[in-house]
Amino acid sequence: MTSVGTTRSMADFFVWKEPYDNRIPQCRRVELKEGMEEEFLAFCAQQEEAARAADFAASKQEPMKPVVLTPDQLSYLTEKYDPRQMSKEEYHAFIQDMVEMGVVKEEDKHFLVPGLTPLWGLGCFGSRLLDTSAVPNPDQYDGWDVPMRYEDSHGNILNWHGYQAAFRAFDGESGTWFRSKRERVYEKTYNVLQQMSQNAPAPIRQEQMRKDYLASRLVWDRRG
């Protein structure tokens, strides 16, 4: 990764050290060069600002619109997955289906799959705001009981992705909130999950709506 207006990269700030284990020589340690702390932090801030500016510009060129699925694709997804009750294995398979169907790109999977988030890049720093008007079933979230990852979702991927899609990032130069790459990826999968839910047979769809209502009421009553 290089900074704006210079040829510097991350490699300029680190030095290789001896391996953690001599039996595995390829597992070498890296260490920040002495006296480079302030310059390194400035470099990271510059990288983050450049990435956010590029993402803000991309958000203007990528207006959100419904994901178009073929009837066969929608039937396949509806029969294979329950948007409100997926195991972790099913969730990973669902994300792979999203890649194969062209809904999201392979390089964007790290936004959706735990453990694949890169160490450096957009999202490590900066402000994010939750647009509560866009959150599905907001009454069911109480305190910190919000779906930030699969383990928090209890298998309800529809609500989890809807919650994540409702965040907004802040662009300091224009003073406006916008949908970052992360939110745009979640919005695509959330739109697919909504279509799957609406395509479910009527009895299943009614039961899903009843569960959504009960979950919302339980938290509402507990607050009261």
MOSULZI-V17300 format. One record per backbone hydrogen bond with DSSP energy under -0.5 kcal/mol. CO is the residue of the C=O (numbers start at 1). NH is the residue of the N-H. Records with the same first field share a line. If there is no record, write none. Layout:
CO = NH / NH
This chain:
1 = 10
3 = 6
8 = 3
9 = 12
10 = 13
11 = 14
13 = 33
15 = 31
18 = 29
21 = 24
24 = 27
26 = 28
27 = 20
29 = 17
31 = 15
33 = 36
36 = 40
37 = 41
38 = 42
39 = 43
40 = 44
41 = 45
42 = 46
43 = 47
44 = 48
45 = 49
46 = 50
47 = 51
48 = 52
49 = 53
50 = 54
51 = 55
52 = 56
53 = 57
54 = 58
55 = 59
56 = 60
57 = 60 / 61
58 = 62
67 = 69
70 = 74
71 = 75
72 = 76
73 = 77
74 = 78
75 = 79
76 = 80
77 = 81
81 = 83
82 = 85
83 = 157 / 158
87 = 91
88 = 92
89 = 93
90 = 94
91 = 95
92 = 96
93 = 97
94 = 98
95 = 99
96 = 100
97 = 101
98 = 103 / 104
99 = 102
105 = 108
106 = 109
108 = 111
109 = 112 / 113
112 = 114
113 = 116
121 = 124
127 = 170
129 = 131 / 168
130 = 132
131 = 134
132 = 135
135 = 138
137 = 140
138 = 141
140 = 142
141 = 143
142 = 145
144 = 146
146 = 148
149 = 152 / 153
150 = 153 / 154 / 155
153 = 156
155 = 86 / 157
156 = 160
157 = 161
158 = 162
159 = 163
160 = 164
161 = 165
162 = 166
163 = 166
164 = 167
166 = 131
168 = 129
169 = 178
170 = 172
171 = 175 / 176
176 = 171
178 = 169 / 180
180 = 184
181 = 185
182 = 186
183 = 187
184 = 188
185 = 189
186 = 190
187 = 191
188 = 192
189 = 193
190 = 194
191 = 195
192 = 196
193 = 197
194 = 198
195 = 199
196 = 200
197 = 200
201 = 205
202 = 206
203 = 207
204 = 208
205 = 209
206 = 210
207 = 211
208 = 212
209 = 213
210 = 214
211 = 215
212 = 216
213 = 217
214 = 218
215 = 219
216 = 220
217 = 221
218 = 222
219 = 223
220 = 224
